[in-house]
């Protein structure tokens, strides 16, 4: 059944949808951002240098001058973090007054730290790095933690994609939430790095799956004209979550308390288990008319829509007498799999392109967010800016997606962001200019991340929408596996990660032009509907326009056409052809079957 047509009767974006989206689904997006990036600050690197027990009672700067050599890092002389002078410091304290005298008197050997490290605790009271000394030869371990967090997301997304399409959107969300809360709280009580890693994998198991379900549910509750708004609102909620996280990490500088502060508030979301509805669109696609009917009645009542007394009776009769009933019954019992996304040519090509773009977007978005704290200056302020620069993009995204369409908006966002990142190579020694270009790149990828899930959800059929989006996001999560490694290399060449991410964005932007436009199109329900929407290789096509009703003169003109006019181009099923011929045997009507 065409659920969008039903929404016109019960309300496309009425009071019911607003209450559910504003007070339940938008707040449900926030845990994703919290758990995806809180780990950056739990395992934040801090300034450190070799500990010399003989100098523990000496002034800090004097002790560093006596024991730590200086080395050139990022164009500046800084104290070494992993080496020290091999000297008899007891003798030095007794006989020398300055390091210059020591160096003039002898040529000290430089050796690795052999008594642990002293950490600068001015910024952080405690992190995973300071507690377990993850520095020097172990400095890769925090990066490994981010990689394994992404690995957990890949495994979880694959599994939860089946949950969404098999058991429904609502139960899937609360399963995610339970897992995330349990492992998030357990993180605070980890006794060693390896236990901590296991708990972080458990948290990553639900990231970003916990964001996908509220988003999919929101766009399935509203009509085609409101899907853009729901997408933008979901991303605003996500950006606000990053801004809130910046405040939390600024106030909580102990990693164990941070793990609790970024998890416990979301336990309150379990009260939404009663008011959160299941997707009636999914219920109809699964053949569960009675459950969908209950939600539709409530939706109409709260939206103030007056339905005829026999509306649901006729709706059910139409549902049961539909020529596609047998197919729906088969789909109800059938379990869809990943192979269904690749069985037919058009759907297969769209799946591959969407997945590639998802990979580039996820890689660059996560990479730029991870990179914010190491840009220099106040890392909390940098992370705050990385979140707040996303908000201005939503001011032009809505009109852009409604006027230019999805694919051109996606293309321009990715290309602009990619060019900004690539340009940093030309100004790599200008810190402020690099920061400005970084912000432009962050705005571009943030815009692309708004458009892509909406466009993907409008291209994948309902029966495999959750699975398709999960597959694309699962393979897209391969990006966050290697992006931390790229950022790790940036410790020597700061702009290298930005150049790599910029090249990915430009490539993804070009690929997006192959996808068909989805503005003002009904959501495809079945695999056959999805196959009808082929690729669009006409890069110079005109921007889509809103649907307009034709007047009587245009109708008469169309009736006199020997060829089929655009106002006659309608989707009809093969079974309807014979029925229509019988009813309109006196008129010359041509039918077109879209393949």
N, C-alpha and C positions, 0 to 999 in steps of 0.2 A: 504494500500500500504506500501511497505517497504521503508520508507523514507531514511534509511541509504544507500540503493542502489541508490537513486536519488542524494544524496550528493556526491557520487563518480563521478557523471557527472558534477555537478555545483560547486564542491569544498567542501571538508570536513572541511578544516581549512585554508581558503584563506584570501585574503586581506579584504574581506567583514566581515567575522567573527572576524578578528583581530581588525578592526576598531570599530565594535559594542561592543566587549567584553572589549577591553582596555580603550576606551574613554567613554563608557556609562555604561555598566553593572558592571564593577569592582568599579568605584566610587560610584555606586548606593548601594553598600553593606555597605559603611561607616556609614550612619546614624543609622544603627542598633546598632553597638557598642557604639556610642556616647550616644544614649538615654537609652541604657540598663544599663550603668555604671556611667553616669554623676550624677545620684541621690546619689551615694555613697558619693560624695563630697559636693553636695548640703545639705545633711543631716548629714554631718560628725560630729562625737562627738568630743568635745574639752575638755581640762582640765578645771575644774571648782571647785569652793568651795563656801561655804555659804557667803553671803554678810552681813557684819556688818556695818550699817550706821555710828556708832560712830567711826569706824576706817578708814573711807574713806580718810582722809587726812594723814594717817600714812603710813610709808614705807611698801611696799607690803609684804616683807618677815617677817617683825616684826608683821604686822597685822595677817598674817597666823599663826605665832608662838603663838600669844596671843589667837586666837579664834578657830583654827581648830585642832582637835585631829588627830593623825596619826594611820594608820591601815595597816596591812600586805596584800599586793595585789601582786599576781604572784611572791611571794618570796621576795618582797621588801617593805620597809616601805614608805608609801606615805600619803600625806594629804588626809583626808576624803573628798569625794565630796558631801556628803549629810547630814553631821552632823556638829555640832558646840558646843562649850562650852556655857553653860548658866551662863553668868557672867555679872556683872555691869562694862562695859568697860570704862565708864566715870571715875569711881572710880579707876580702874586699871591704867589708863593713868596718873592719878594724883599722885598715891601713890607707884607704882611699876615700876621697870626698866627692868624686864625680866620675861618671862613666868615661869621660874624655881621658882622664888619667889612666884608667884601666886599659883602654884601647891603644893609647900611646905606648904603654909599657909592654903590651903583649898582643898577639893576634889570636883572639879567642876562637875556638872551634864552635860551629853552629850544629846543634843536634836536635832531634825531635823531642817533643815534650815527654818526660819520663815520670812526672809526678802529678799527672792530671792537669786540669785547667782551672783558671779563675774566670768567672763569667761576670759580665757587666749586667747588673740587675736594676739599672735605672729605668728601663722600659718594661721588662717583664719580671714578675716576681718568680715565676717558675714556668718552664716549658718542658716538653718531652726531651728536647735537645739538652737542656741544662741538667735535668734529672738523671738522664742515662748517658750523658757525655757523647752525644751523637755528632762529633766534630772530627775534622781532619780525616783520618782513614775511614771514619764512619759517617762522613757528612752526606753520603748518598742515601742513607737509610730514611731520612725524612722524605726525600723524593720518591723512594720506593713505597713509602706509605701512601702517597698520592696516587701512584700507579696502581697499587692494589685496591685502593678505594674505587678507582675506575673499573678494575676487573670485577669487583663485586657488583657494580652497576650493570655491567654487561650480562652477567649471569642472572641477576634479578629481573632485568627488563625482559629477557627472553622468556622467563617463567611467567611473569606477571602479564605478559601479552596474552598468553593463553587464558589466564584467569579472567581478564577483562571480557574477552569474547565468549568464554564458556560459562562463567558464573555471574557475570554482570559487573557493572562499573562500581556500584556501591559496596558490595562485600570486598571487592579487591582493594579499595582504598583503605578500609579499616584493617585489613591484613597487613598492608604496607606500614600503616601507622604503628601498629602493635610491634612489628619487628624493629622499626626504626627507634621507637622509644626504649625498648628493652636493651638493644645494643648501645644506644646513646648513653643511657644511664650507666651501663656496665663499663663503658670507656673510662669513666671517672675513677673506677676502682682497679684499673689494670696495675699489676705489680711489676711488670717488666715490659720491654719494648715488644716482644713477640706476642704476648697476650693482648697488648694494646692494638697491634696490627690485626689480630683476629677480630676484635670488636669493631675496628674501623671497616673491615671488609663486610661485617654484618650490617653496619650503617649504610655503606655504599650499595648494599644489596637492594635498597629501596630508592636510591637516587640515580636517575631522575624519575623513576617510575611513579613516585608519589605525587609528582606534578602532573603527569600525563592524564591520570584519571579524572581529577576535577576539571581539567581543561576540556577533555573529550565530552564529559557529561554536560558541561556548560553549553558547548556549541550544539549538542544534540537536543537541548531543551528549547532552543530558539529557532526562529525562521531564518531564511538565507540572508536577509538584509541586516540582521543583528549579529551575525557570526563575526564580522570584523570588530564590532564593539566588544564582544566577549573576549576575543583574542587580545585586544589592546588592554582591556581591564585585567586579564590574567597576567600579562607581562608587567603592568604597572604594579600589581600586587607582588610579583616576584622581585622587581627592582626595589620596592619599599622594604621587602625582607632583607635585601642586601644592605640597605641604609640602616635598618634596625640592627643588623648584625654588627655593623661598624660601631654603633653605640655600645653594644654589649661587649665587644672585645676591647673597647677603650676603657670600660669600667671594670672588667674582670680580667686581671692579668695573670691569674693562676690557672694552668691548663685543666686541672681537675674540676675546679669550680666552673670553668667555662664549659666543660662537657655537660655539666648539670644545667647550667643556665641556658644552653642552646637546645635542651631536650625536654626538661620537665614542663615548661609552659604548654607544650603541645599535647600533653596528656588530656588537657581540658577539651580537646577536639572530639573525644569519644562521646560527649553529650550530643553530638550531631548525628549519632547513629540512628536516631528516631526521625528527626525532620528531614534528613537528606533523602531524596527520592531516587529510585532507580530510573534509568533512561527509558522512557516509553518508546522511543524510537528503536532501541535495542530489543525491547520486549516484543514489539511487533515483528521485527526482523527474525526473531526466534520463534514466532508463532504463539506467543503467550498473550493472547488478546485480553483475557479477563484481568490480568494484572495491569496491563496498559490502560484498560478502560477505567479502572479505579483511579489511576493517576490523572487521566484526562478529565474526569469529572471534577476532581479536586482543583485542577488547573483552571477549568472554566469557571468554577464557582468563585475562586479567589480573584480571578481576573475580571469578574463581573460580567461574564459573557452569558447571555440568555440563549440556551440551546433548546430546540424543540423537544417535546417530551419523548418522542420516538427517535431522537437523533442517534443514540447509541445502538438502538435496535437496528436501524437501517445501516449504520456503520458496520455492525457485526454481520448483518446479512450480506452486505457488499464484500466484506472480508471473506466470508465463507464461500460466496459464489464466484469469487474472482477466478479468472482463467488460470492464474498462477498458483492456485491453492496446492496442487500436487507438488509443485516445485518447492513451495514454502514448507510443506510437510517434510519433504526430503531434507531441506536445509535445517529444519528443526532438530532432526535426529543426527544430522551429519556433523562431524567435527572438522572444522577447517584447519588447514595447516599452512606452513610456509610455502609449500609447493603450489598452492592455489594462487599465490601472488606472481608465479612465473609460468603458469600454464598457457596463457594467451599472450600474443605478441605485444599489444599495446600496454596491457597492465604490467607485463614484464619490463618493458623499456621504462615506463614511468617509475616502477619500483627501483630500478637501478639508478636512475637520475636523481630521484628524491633521496636515496640513501647516500649517494656521493655528496650532494649538497649538505645533507645533514651532518655528514662526517666533517666537511670543511667548517660548517658553522659551529658545531660542538667543539672542535679542536681550537678554533680561534677564540671563541667566547670564553671558554675555560682557560685557555692560555693567557689571554689578556687579563682576565681576573686574577689568575695566579701571579702574573707579572707585576701587578700594581704595587705591592709592598716593596719591591726591590728597585723601583725607579729612582729612589733617592728621596731624602727629606723625611717627613713624618709618614710612616707607613700606614697609620690609622687614617690620616687625612687622605692619603692616596687611595686607599680602599673605599673610603667614603665618596671621593670624587668619581671613582670607577663605577659606583652605583648610581650616583645622582646625575651623571651625564646621560644616563639612559632615558631619564624622564622627558627631556625636551624632544626626543625623537618621536614620542607619541603624539605631539601636537600636529605634525604634518603627515604621520603615517595613515591616520584614518581617512582624510580627504584624498591622499595619494592612492590608497588601495581602492577607494570607491570610484575614482576618476581614471586613473591609469591602469588599474587592475592589479592582480597579485604578482604576476610574473615580472612585469617591468619594475614594480616597486622593489621586489626581491633583487633583481639584477642590479639596479642602481645603488641600493644599499650596500651590497657586497663589493661592487667595484669601487665605490667611493672609499669605503673602509679599507679595502686592500691597497689602493693607491696611497692612502695616508700612511699605512704601515711601511710600504716600500720606500716612501720618500724619506723615512728616518735615516736611511743609509747616507743621504746627502748631507744631513745635519747632525750626524752622530755625536759631535763634540759640543753641540748646543743643547744643554740640558733642558732649558725651558721650552725650546722649540720641539724637542723630542717629546716632552710631556704633552704639549698641545696636540701634536700629531697622534700621539697615543689616544688622547681623548676623542679625536675625530674617528679614529679606527674603532674605538669602543662604541661610539654612537652608531657607526655603520653596521657593525656586527649585531648590536642590540636590535636595530631595525630589522635586519634579516631574520633574526630569531623570532620576531613577532610574526612575520609573514609566512615563514616556512611551515610551522606546525599547522597554521590555518589552511594553507594551500594543500598540504599533504592530507589533512583530514577531509578536504573537499574532493580529493582525487581518489582516495581509497574507498571502496564500497563498505557499507555498514557492516556486512557480515564478516569482514576481515579488517575493519578499520583499526581496532585496537592491536591486532596482530601485525598489520602493516606498519603502523606507527612505531610499535615496539621493535620490529625488525630494523627499521631505519635508524631508530635511536640506539639500538644495541650496537649495530655496526658503526654508528656515529661515535659511540663511546670508545671505539678504538683510538680516537683522537686524543682524549684525555689520558690514554696510557702512554703515548709517546711524547705528548706536549710537555709534561714535567721534565722529561729528559732533554728536550730542546731548551727549556728555560734553565736547566742545570748548566748547559753549555754557555748560556748567556752571562755567567759569572765572569767569563773572560772577554767575550765580545757582546756588549749589552744589546746592540741592535740586531744581532743575528736572529733571535727568535721573532722579532717584529718583521724581518724580511721574509722569513719562511711563512709566517702566518699571512702576510700580505699577498704572497703568491698564491696561497690556497684560496683566499677570498676571491681574487680576480678569476681564477679558474672556475670556481663554483658559480660566480655571477654569470659567466658566459654560458655555462651548462643550463642555468635556470630558464634561458630563453627557449629551450626545446620543449618545455612543459606547456600543456594547453591552459588557456585562461579559464578560471573557475568563477569569476565574479558573476553574481546573479544566476548561477546554475543551481539546480536542485542537487542535494547530496545523492550520489549513486547508492542504491540499496543492495543490489545483487552483483555477482561477478560479471554478469552480462552487461549491466549498466556501466560498470567500470571499464569494460572493454570498448564501449562505444566512444569514450573520450580518448581520441588518439593524440599523438604528438603534434605539435605545431612548429613546423620548420620555417614558417613565414615570419622572419625576424622583424619585418617592416610593417606588420599588420597595424591597423588603426586601433587606438585604445578602445576598450569595450565601453558601451553606453548602456545606460539603464533601460530596462524594458519599458516600452510605451505601448499603449493600446491604440490600435488602428481605428480610424473612423470608417463610416459607411462607404464613403467614396473609394477608399483604399480597398475595402472588402469587395466592392463591385468590380474594381479593376483587377483584383486577384482572380475573381471568378472567370473573367474573360481571358485570362492568360492561358496560353497553350502550355507554357512551361510552369513549373511549380514556383510560386513566389515565396519570399521569406516568411510572410505571415501564414503560409500554409505548412511550413516546415515543422511538423510535430512528430513526436515519438509515438508510435503505435505498435502494439504487439501483433504478431502474425495471426493469433487467434481472433483478434478484433476485426481483421480485414473482411472475413466472410460475413460477420454480423453487420458491419457497416454497409456492405454492398446490398444486403437484403433490405435494410432500412432506407437506403438512399438510392434505390435502383433507378430513379428518374434523373439523377444528377450524375454528371461526369466527374468523379472524384478520384484523384490519383493518390496512392499511398507510397510512402518512401520508408524502407526499412534501413535504419542506420546500423552499420556494422563497425 
